[in-house]
Amino acid sequence: MVYYKILWKKSAVKELRNLEKASINKLLDLIETLCENPRPDGCKKLKGQKRFYRIRYKAYRVIYKIEDRNLIIEIIKIGQRKSVYK
């Protein structure tokens, strides 16, 4: 089985720290599953963006980029639905 490595933008780490603790743990578990399957059920490719996807948990969204050639997933942004796409 092929595993992807997860990299974090500093801004995404900062955004994650500002969320409520219960949501942080669930989001981290969800992000960890991306190592095995970077395109899980429910993920969506972002329109107009090459290699950018999003997964959701409640009102939160995780925007990430997949580099299949290098087996890397980069977490770009984490936040509430109303502000994460801006």
C-alpha positions in Angstrom: 0.0 0.0 0.0 1.2 3.5 -0.8 1.2 6.1 1.9 1.2 9.9 1.4 3.2 12.2 3.6 1.3 15.1 5.2 2.8 18.6 5.2 1.3 21.6 6.9 1.4 25.2 6.0 2.2 27.3 9.1 -1.0 29.3 8.6 -3.1 26.0 8.6 -1.5 25.0 11.9 -2.4 28.4 13.4 -5.9 28.1 12.1 -6.3 24.6 13.6 -5.1 25.8 17.1 -7.8 28.4 17.2 -10.6 25.8 16.9 -12.4 24.1 19.8 -10.6 21.1 21.2 -13.2 18.4 20.3 -13.2 19.6 16.7 -9.4 19.7 16.6 -9.1 16.0 17.5 -11.7 14.9 15.0 -10.1 17.0 12.2 -6.7 15.6 13.0 -8.1 12.0 12.8 -9.7 12.9 9.5 -6.5 14.4 8.1 -4.5 11.4 9.2 -6.8 9.1 7.1 -5.7 11.0 4.0 -2.3 9.3 4.3 -3.9 6.0 3.0 -6.6 7.5 0.8 -6.1 11.1 -0.3 -9.4 11.2 -2.1 -11.9 9.7 0.4 -15.7 9.5 -0.1 -17.1 13.0 0.3 -14.0 14.9 -0.8 -14.5 17.4 -3.5 -12.1 18.8 -6.1 -12.1 22.6 -6.0 -13.2 24.3 -9.2 -10.6 26.3 -11.0 -7.8 24.8 -8.8 -5.5 22.1 -10.1 -4.9 19.4 -7.4 -6.8 21.2 -4.7 -9.5 19.3 -2.7 -11.6 19.8 0.4 -13.0 17.5 3.0 -15.5 18.6 5.6 -16.4 17.9 9.2 -19.5 19.6 10.5 -19.1 23.4 9.6 -15.4 23.0 9.1 -13.5 22.6 5.9 -10.0 21.3 5.3 -8.4 22.5 2.0 -5.5 20.5 0.8 -3.3 19.9 -2.2 -2.3 16.5 -3.5 1.0 15.8 -5.3 0.7 12.3 -6.6 4.1 12.3 -8.1 5.8 12.9 -4.8 3.2 11.3 -2.6 2.6 14.5 -0.6 -0.5 16.0 0.8 -0.2 19.7 1.9 -2.8 21.0 4.3 -3.4 24.6 3.0 -6.3 26.0 5.1 -8.7 24.9 7.9 -11.7 26.9 9.0 -15.4 27.3 9.0 -17.3 27.0 5.8 -18.2 30.7 5.7 -14.6 31.9 5.7 -12.4 29.1 4.4 -12.8 29.8 0.7 -11.9 33.5 0.9 
